[in-house]
Amino acid sequence: MESNTQKLIHSFGALADLGQEVADTGDFMEMVRTSLHLLLGTLAIRRGAIIECPTHHLPEDKSTNLLAVWGVGDDYQPQFDVEDADREVFLNAPDGALDILGLVQSPTSNLQHEVSTGSGSDRVEETSRTTPESSPIFFHRYATDLQQQGIELIVPMVVRGELTGLVLLGGKASGDAFTADDLEVIKSMVRHIGVGIHTHRLLGEVKQQVVENRRLYEDLRAIYRDTVRAFAAAIDIKDKYTQGHSERVGKYSEIIARELGFGEEEIEGMAIAGYLHDVGKLVVERDIINAPYRIDAKQSSELNRHPVAGFEILSPIHHPYADIPLMAKYHHERMDGRGYPDGLTDEQIPLGAKIVTLADSFDAMTTNRPYKTRRTFDEVIIDLRLNTGSQFDPVVVVAFCRALMKELNGEIKERRFAKMLGKNYLEASKDIPLLTQLLAELDPNTKTVAAGG
């Protein structure tokens, strides 16, 4: 027989090993299996099982889940229903453990008597107290089955007042009865295991919450995008000649941003900026917007108010993407300082505004207006060549041309440009050389990339 000191050291070592195992959350099921083996090995217990109880947050789910088992029949897969009455008794178990026969050792018990069960090495002799009169129906349902498997003791795992699970234990291999010290070791180790299972459960809930929050966030973003698109359509309805303009500018802006290597949220922000760039036109007289002729200086001055008006409309709104109001305000600024409303130059203009500027101009050049027909692609290339550096930022023009080149040479299968420009507007055999030449002039480093494919 081990001395009390040796037993104490052995038990302390087992608790330390168990604590380390629980702390290592790399493999949950392996942690549970190893924890069961440590518990059984510490007191030389023949058999046992660890069972997870359903959370009380799901009252319709009463079935337990077997996590680990050792020493019973290979085909034994214990599964129980834990009713509310059972849960209450487990949470208030005398001395933190319940004997299958309704007896548990307690040196402080007022109701003590001896009981002998089993025979041979499984013989258990205890001085015990009976369970409360509210003995759970659980034992009436499962006691016979548990005894047939040699299970003698049930230890509830209680963490933060919640029943996390049950540990089922057989008798000691020596046939000796469980002592009060044995029970304390068992309860300490079971608490460790319970914390590990509870922590795993919490992590699972956190992950699920993250998934749900992400889904909610995506739903809100989708609602925001749909709202912006609807708003953009409302803007374009006011101008009967440019219906769809704002959505196309949003899509062109998105394409350019992606080619420039923006992150996904920044790309989406650029699309939103494109959709809303003309929101200020809501304050401009419809007759000016829909004039079937080139407007005069006074009307032009009125129309030129729309970038500032757009800024004023968008500024009070808390957008999920930064600088959208500024992109609306500055999308008519020019690199050479001859734009409006503030006459900014080059680096004074936000990159996002430069992107919207090109997207807006490209759509204007490639759609019919009441006073002019759309330009051919050759004419668009000429305009880009003449105005890059003065009106358009070279970096933005290069990104735009590279994106268009990738579609024309088949590097990108999605036909986004073709859908917006219409059938037969683009012709790869004719347009690729034009783009190649322009890219070579603007950025020689892109020549090989542009010509490939």
C-alpha positions as CSV (number, residue, x, y, z in Angstrom):
1,M,0.0,0.0,0.0
2,E,1.4,3.4,-0.9
3,S,2.1,5.8,1.9
4,N,-0.2,8.9,2.1
5,T,2.8,11.0,1.0
6,Q,3.5,8.9,-2.0
7,K,-0.2,8.9,-2.9
8,L,-0.3,12.7,-2.5
9,I,2.8,13.2,-4.8
10,H,1.3,10.7,-7.3
11,S,-2.0,12.5,-7.3
12,F,-0.4,15.9,-7.6
13,G,1.6,14.7,-10.6
14,A,-1.5,13.3,-12.2
15,L,-3.3,16.7,-11.7
16,A,-0.3,18.5,-13.2
17,D,-0.3,16.2,-16.2
18,L,-4.0,16.6,-16.6
19,G,-3.8,20.4,-16.4
20,Q,-1.2,20.4,-19.1
21,E,-3.3,18.1,-21.3
22,V,-6.4,20.3,-20.9
23,A,-4.4,23.5,-21.6
24,D,-3.3,22.0,-25.0
25,T,-6.4,22.6,-27.1
26,G,-4.8,21.3,-30.3
27,D,-6.9,18.2,-30.6
28,F,-10.1,18.2,-28.4
29,M,-11.0,14.5,-28.7
30,E,-7.4,13.4,-28.0
31,M,-7.4,15.7,-24.9
32,V,-10.5,14.0,-23.6
33,R,-9.2,10.5,-24.3
34,T,-5.9,11.2,-22.6
35,S,-7.6,12.9,-19.7
36,L,-9.8,9.8,-19.1
37,H,-6.7,7.5,-19.2
38,L,-4.9,9.8,-16.6
39,L,-7.9,9.7,-14.4
40,L,-8.3,6.0,-14.5
41,G,-4.6,5.4,-14.2
42,T,-4.2,7.6,-11.2
43,L,-6.4,5.4,-9.0
44,A,-6.1,2.2,-11.0
45,I,-9.8,2.2,-11.9
46,R,-10.8,-0.5,-14.3
47,R,-13.2,1.3,-16.6
48,G,-14.8,4.6,-17.3
49,A,-16.3,7.0,-19.8
50,I,-16.7,10.8,-20.3
51,I,-20.0,12.0,-21.5
52,E,-20.9,15.5,-22.6
53,C,-24.3,16.8,-21.6
54,P,-26.4,19.1,-23.8
55,T,-26.3,22.8,-22.9
56,H,-29.3,24.1,-20.9
57,H,-29.7,26.7,-23.6
58,L,-31.1,24.0,-25.9
59,P,-34.0,22.6,-23.8
60,E,-35.2,20.5,-26.7
61,D,-31.9,18.6,-26.8
62,K,-31.6,16.2,-23.9
63,S,-29.3,13.5,-25.3
64,T,-25.7,13.1,-24.1
65,N,-22.7,12.7,-26.3
66,L,-20.1,10.0,-25.7
67,L,-16.6,11.6,-25.9
68,A,-14.3,8.8,-24.5
69,V,-14.7,5.3,-23.1
70,W,-12.3,2.7,-21.7
71,G,-12.6,-0.8,-20.3
72,V,-16.1,-1.7,-21.2
73,G,-17.5,-3.7,-24.1
74,D,-16.4,-2.6,-27.6
75,D,-20.0,-2.2,-28.6
76,Y,-21.1,-0.2,-25.6
77,Q,-22.0,3.3,-26.7
78,P,-23.7,4.9,-23.7
79,Q,-26.2,7.6,-24.5
80,F,-28.7,9.0,-22.0
81,D,-31.4,11.6,-21.8
82,V,-30.8,14.2,-19.1
83,E,-34.1,15.7,-17.9
84,D,-34.4,18.9,-16.0
85,A,-35.0,17.0,-12.8
86,D,-31.8,14.9,-13.4
87,R,-29.8,18.1,-14.1
88,E,-30.8,19.6,-10.8
89,V,-29.8,16.5,-8.8
90,F,-26.5,16.3,-10.6
91,L,-25.8,20.0,-9.9
92,N,-26.5,19.4,-6.2
93,A,-24.9,15.9,-5.9
94,P,-23.8,15.2,-2.3
95,D,-20.0,15.4,-2.1
96,G,-20.0,16.0,-5.9
97,A,-20.5,12.3,-6.8
98,L,-23.3,9.8,-7.0
99,D,-23.1,6.0,-6.5
100,I,-25.0,3.9,-8.9
101,L,-26.8,2.2,-6.0
102,G,-27.7,5.6,-4.6
103,L,-24.8,5.6,-2.1
104,V,-21.7,7.8,-1.9
105,Q,-19.0,8.0,0.7
106,S,-19.1,11.1,2.9
107,P,-17.2,11.4,6.2
108,T,-19.6,14.1,7.2
109,S,-22.8,12.1,6.6
110,N,-25.4,11.8,9.3
111,L,-27.0,8.8,7.5
112,Q,-24.3,6.2,7.4
113,H,-24.4,2.4,6.8
114,E,-22.2,-0.2,5.2
115,V,-22.9,-1.7,1.8
116,S,-21.1,-4.4,-0.1
117,T,-21.5,-4.9,-3.8
118,G,-19.9,-7.1,-6.4
119,S,-17.4,-9.8,-5.8
120,G,-13.7,-10.5,-6.2
121,S,-11.6,-7.5,-7.4
122,D,-14.8,-5.5,-8.0
123,R,-15.9,-5.7,-4.4
124,V,-16.6,-2.3,-3.0
125,E,-17.1,-1.7,0.7
126,E,-18.1,1.8,1.8
127,T,-19.5,3.8,4.7
128,S,-21.9,6.0,2.8
129,R,-25.0,8.2,3.0
130,T,-28.0,7.8,0.8
131,T,-28.9,10.1,-2.0
132,P,-31.6,12.7,-1.3
133,E,-35.2,11.7,-1.4
134,S,-35.3,13.5,-4.8
135,S,-33.2,10.8,-6.4
136,P,-33.3,11.4,-10.1
137,I,-35.4,9.4,-12.5
138,F,-32.1,9.0,-14.4
139,F,-31.0,6.2,-12.0
140,H,-34.3,4.4,-12.4
141,R,-33.9,4.4,-16.1
142,Y,-30.2,3.5,-16.4
143,A,-29.0,1.9,-13.2
144,T,-29.3,-1.6,-14.5
145,D,-27.5,-0.9,-17.7
146,L,-24.7,0.9,-15.9
147,Q,-24.2,-1.9,-13.3
148,Q,-24.0,-4.5,-16.1
149,Q,-21.1,-2.5,-17.6
150,G,-19.4,-2.4,-14.2
151,I,-20.0,1.3,-13.7
152,E,-20.2,2.2,-10.0
153,L,-19.7,6.0,-9.7
154,I,-21.1,9.0,-11.6
155,V,-19.2,12.3,-11.1
156,P,-20.9,15.3,-12.6
157,M,-18.7,17.9,-14.4
158,V,-20.0,21.3,-13.2
159,V,-18.4,24.5,-14.5
160,R,-19.8,27.9,-13.7
161,G,-22.9,26.4,-12.3
162,E,-23.6,24.5,-15.6
163,L,-23.7,20.7,-16.0
164,T,-21.1,20.2,-18.7
165,G,-21.0,16.4,-18.6
166,L,-20.7,13.2,-16.6
167,V,-17.8,11.0,-15.8
168,L,-18.7,7.3,-15.3
169,L,-16.2,5.2,-13.3
170,G,-15.9,1.5,-12.4
171,G,-14.4,0.1,-9.3
172,K,-10.7,0.1,-8.5
173,A,-8.7,-2.8,-9.8
174,S,-7.5,-3.7,-6.3
175,G,-11.1,-4.2,-5.2
176,D,-10.6,-1.6,-2.4
177,A,-13.3,0.9,-1.7
178,F,-12.9,4.5,-2.8
179,T,-11.7,6.5,0.2
180,A,-12.5,10.2,0.9
181,D,-9.0,11.1,-0.4
182,D,-9.7,9.1,-3.6
183,L,-12.9,11.0,-4.1
184,E,-11.2,14.4,-3.7
185,V,-8.6,13.4,-6.3
186,I,-11.4,12.2,-8.7
187,K,-13.4,15.4,-8.2
188,S,-10.3,17.6,-8.8
189,M,-9.4,15.8,-12.0
190,V,-13.0,15.8,-13.2
191,R,-13.1,19.6,-12.6
192,H,-10.1,19.9,-14.9
193,I,-11.7,17.8,-17.6
194,G,-14.9,19.7,-17.2
195,V,-13.1,23.0,-17.7
196,G,-11.5,21.6,-20.9
197,I,-14.8,20.6,-22.3
198,H,-16.5,23.8,-21.3
199,T,-13.7,25.8,-22.9
200,H,-14.0,23.8,-26.1
201,R,-17.8,24.4,-26.1
202,L,-17.3,28.1,-25.6
203,L,-14.8,28.3,-28.4
204,G,-17.3,26.5,-30.6
205,E,-20.0,29.0,-29.7
206,V,-17.6,31.9,-30.3
207,K,-16.8,30.5,-33.8
208,Q,-20.5,30.1,-34.5
209,Q,-21.1,33.6,-33.4
210,V,-18.3,34.8,-35.6
211,V,-19.9,33.0,-38.5
212,E,-23.3,34.4,-37.7
213,N,-21.9,37.9,-37.3
214,R,-20.0,37.6,-40.6
215,R,-23.2,36.5,-42.3
216,L,-25.1,39.4,-40.8
217,Y,-22.3,41.8,-41.9
218,E,-22.5,40.4,-45.4
219,D,-26.2,40.8,-45.4
220,L,-25.9,44.4,-44.3
221,R,-23.3,45.1,-47.0
222,A,-25.6,43.5,-49.6
223,I,-28.4,45.8,-48.4
224,Y,-26.1,48.8,-48.5
225,R,-24.9,47.9,-52.1
226,D,-28.5,47.3,-53.3
227,T,-29.6,50.6,-51.7
228,V,-26.7,52.5,-53.4
229,R,-27.6,50.9,-56.8
230,A,-31.2,51.9,-56.4
231,F,-30.1,55.4,-55.5
232,A,-27.8,55.5,-58.5
233,A,-30.7,54.4,-60.7
234,A,-32.8,57.2,-59.3
235,I,-30.0,59.7,-60.1
236,D,-29.8,58.5,-63.7
237,I,-33.6,58.5,-64.2
238,K,-33.4,62.3,-63.9
239,D,-31.2,62.3,-67.0
240,K,-33.0,60.4,-69.7
241,Y,-30.0,60.4,-71.9
242,T,-27.6,58.8,-69.5
243,Q,-29.6,56.0,-67.8
244,G,-27.2,53.4,-66.4
245,H,-24.3,55.8,-66.4
246,S,-23.7,55.7,-62.6
247,E,-23.8,52.0,-62.5
248,R,-21.3,51.7,-65.4
249,V,-19.0,54.2,-63.7
250,G,-19.2,52.2,-60.5
251,K,-18.2,49.0,-62.4
252,Y,-15.4,50.7,-64.3
253,S,-14.1,52.2,-61.0
254,E,-14.2,48.7,-59.5
255,I,-12.2,47.2,-62.4
256,I,-9.5,49.9,-62.2
257,A,-9.2,49.5,-58.4
258,R,-8.8,45.8,-58.7
259,E,-6.1,46.2,-61.3
260,L,-4.3,48.6,-59.0
261,G,-4.2,45.9,-56.4
262,F,-6.7,47.4,-53.9
263,G,-8.1,45.2,-51.1
264,E,-11.6,43.8,-51.5
265,E,-13.2,46.4,-49.2
266,E,-11.4,49.3,-51.0
267,I,-12.6,47.9,-54.3
268,E,-16.1,47.8,-53.1
269,G,-15.7,51.3,-51.8
270,M,-14.6,52.5,-55.2
271,A,-17.6,50.8,-56.8
272,I,-19.9,52.7,-54.4
273,A,-18.1,56.0,-55.1
274,G,-18.7,55.4,-58.8
275,Y,-22.4,54.7,-58.2
276,L,-22.8,57.9,-56.2
277,H,-20.4,60.3,-58.0
278,D,-23.3,62.2,-59.7
279,V,-25.6,62.3,-56.7
280,G,-25.3,66.1,-56.7
281,K,-27.2,66.3,-59.9
282,L,-30.4,65.8,-57.8
283,V,-30.2,69.6,-57.1
284,V,-29.7,70.6,-60.7
285,E,-32.7,71.6,-62.8
286,R,-33.9,68.8,-65.0
287,D,-34.1,71.1,-68.1
288,I,-30.4,71.7,-67.8
289,I,-29.5,68.0,-67.4
290,N,-31.7,67.0,-70.3
291,A,-30.8,69.8,-72.6
292,P,-30.6,68.3,-76.2
293,Y,-27.8,70.8,-77.0
294,R,-24.6,72.2,-75.6
295,I,-25.6,74.3,-72.6
296,D,-24.5,77.9,-72.3
297,A,-22.1,79.4,-69.7
298,K,-24.8,80.1,-67.1
299,Q,-26.3,76.6,-67.4
300,S,-22.9,75.1,-67.3
301,S,-22.1,77.0,-64.1
302,E,-25.3,75.6,-62.6
303,L,-24.5,72.1,-63.7
304,N,-21.0,72.4,-62.3
305,R,-22.5,72.8,-58.9
306,H,-23.2,69.1,-58.7
307,P,-19.8,67.9,-57.3
308,V,-20.1,70.2,-54.3
309,A,-23.7,69.4,-53.9
310,G,-22.9,65.7,-53.9
311,F,-20.3,66.2,-51.2
312,E,-22.8,68.0,-49.1
313,I,-25.4,65.3,-49.6
314,L,-22.9,62.4,-48.8
315,S,-20.9,64.0,-46.0
316,P,-23.5,63.5,-43.2
317,I,-23.8,59.8,-44.0
318,H,-21.5,57.4,-42.2
319,H,-20.2,55.3,-45.1
320,P,-18.5,52.0,-44.5
321,Y,-15.8,53.1,-46.9
322,A,-13.7,56.3,-46.4
323,D,-13.6,59.3,-48.7
324,I,-16.7,58.6,-50.8
325,P,-17.9,62.2,-50.3
326,L,-14.5,63.5,-51.5
327,M,-14.6,61.3,-54.6
328,A,-17.9,62.8,-55.5
329,K,-16.6,66.3,-54.9
330,Y,-13.4,65.9,-56.9
331,H,-14.3,63.7,-59.8
332,H,-14.1,66.7,-62.2
333,E,-10.7,67.9,-61.0
334,R,-7.8,67.7,-63.4
335,M,-4.1,66.9,-63.0
336,D,-3.2,70.3,-64.5
337,G,-5.4,72.3,-62.1
338,R,-8.0,73.3,-64.7
339,G,-10.8,71.2,-63.2
340,Y,-13.5,72.2,-60.7
341,P,-14.7,72.9,-58.0
342,D,-11.3,73.7,-56.3
343,G,-8.8,73.6,-59.1
344,L,-6.7,70.9,-57.4
345,T,-3.5,69.6,-59.1
346,D,-2.0,66.1,-59.2
347,E,-1.3,64.9,-55.7
348,Q,-3.9,67.2,-54.2
349,I,-6.5,65.0,-55.8
350,P,-7.3,61.7,-54.0
351,L,-6.5,58.6,-56.0
352,G,-10.1,57.4,-55.7
353,A,-11.3,60.6,-57.3
354,K,-8.8,60.1,-60.2
355,I,-10.2,56.7,-60.7
356,V,-13.8,57.9,-60.9
357,T,-12.7,60.7,-63.2
358,L,-11.4,58.3,-65.8
359,A,-14.4,55.9,-65.4
360,D,-16.8,58.8,-65.8
361,S,-15.0,60.2,-68.8
362,F,-14.7,56.8,-70.5
363,D,-18.4,56.1,-70.1
364,A,-19.2,59.6,-71.5
365,M,-17.0,59.0,-74.5
366,T,-18.5,55.6,-75.2
367,T,-22.2,56.4,-74.9
368,N,-24.5,58.4,-77.1
369,R,-25.6,61.9,-75.9
370,P,-28.2,64.1,-77.5
371,Y,-25.6,66.4,-79.0
372,K,-23.0,63.8,-80.0
373,T,-22.6,60.2,-80.8
374,R,-20.2,57.9,-79.0
375,R,-16.6,57.7,-80.1
376,T,-15.0,54.8,-81.7
377,F,-12.4,52.9,-79.7
378,D,-9.7,54.4,-81.9
379,E,-10.9,57.9,-80.9
380,V,-11.0,56.9,-77.2
381,I,-7.3,55.9,-77.4
382,I,-6.4,59.2,-79.1
383,D,-8.2,61.1,-76.3
384,L,-6.4,59.1,-73.6
385,R,-3.1,59.7,-75.3
386,L,-3.7,63.5,-75.5
387,N,-5.1,64.0,-72.0
388,T,-3.1,61.6,-69.8
389,G,-1.0,63.7,-67.6
390,S,-3.2,66.8,-67.9
391,Q,-6.7,65.5,-67.2
392,F,-6.0,61.8,-66.3
393,D,-3.5,60.3,-64.0
394,P,-1.0,58.0,-66.0
395,V,-1.1,55.4,-63.3
396,V,-4.9,55.1,-63.5
397,V,-4.9,55.1,-67.3
398,V,-2.3,52.3,-67.3
399,A,-4.3,50.2,-64.9
400,F,-7.5,50.7,-67.0
401,C,-5.7,49.8,-70.2
402,R,-4.2,46.7,-68.7
403,A,-7.5,45.5,-67.4
404,L,-9.1,46.0,-70.8
405,M,-6.1,44.2,-72.4
406,K,-6.6,41.2,-70.1
407,E,-10.2,40.9,-71.3
408,L,-9.4,41.3,-75.0
409,N,-6.6,38.7,-75.0
410,G,-8.6,36.2,-73.0
411,E,-6.6,36.3,-69.8
412,I,-9.8,37.1,-68.0
413,K,-12.9,35.2,-69.0
414,E,-15.5,37.5,-67.6
415,R,-16.6,39.9,-70.4
416,R,-17.3,43.0,-68.2
417,F,-16.2,45.6,-70.7
418,A,-18.0,43.9,-73.6
419,K,-21.3,43.8,-71.6
420,M,-21.2,47.5,-70.8
421,L,-19.9,48.6,-74.2
422,G,-22.3,46.5,-76.3
423,K,-21.8,43.9,-79.0
424,N,-19.1,44.5,-81.6
425,Y,-17.8,47.7,-80.0
426,L,-14.5,46.0,-79.1
427,E,-12.5,44.0,-81.6
428,A,-9.5,42.2,-80.2
429,S,-7.4,42.0,-83.5
430,K,-7.7,45.8,-84.0
431,D,-7.8,47.1,-80.4
432,I,-5.0,45.1,-78.8
433,P,-2.3,46.8,-80.9
434,L,-3.8,50.2,-80.0
435,L,-3.6,49.4,-76.3
436,T,-0.2,47.9,-76.6
437,Q,1.2,51.0,-78.2
438,L,-0.5,53.3,-75.6
439,L,0.8,51.2,-72.7
440,A,4.3,51.2,-74.2
441,E,4.2,55.0,-74.3
442,L,2.8,55.5,-70.8
443,D,4.7,52.7,-69.0
444,P,7.3,50.6,-70.9
445,N,7.4,48.1,-68.0
446,T,3.9,46.9,-68.9
447,K,4.7,46.3,-72.5
448,T,5.5,42.6,-72.2
449,V,2.5,42.0,-69.9
450,A,0.1,43.9,-72.1
451,A,1.2,42.2,-75.3
452,G,1.0,38.7,-73.8
453,G,-1.8,36.2,-73.8
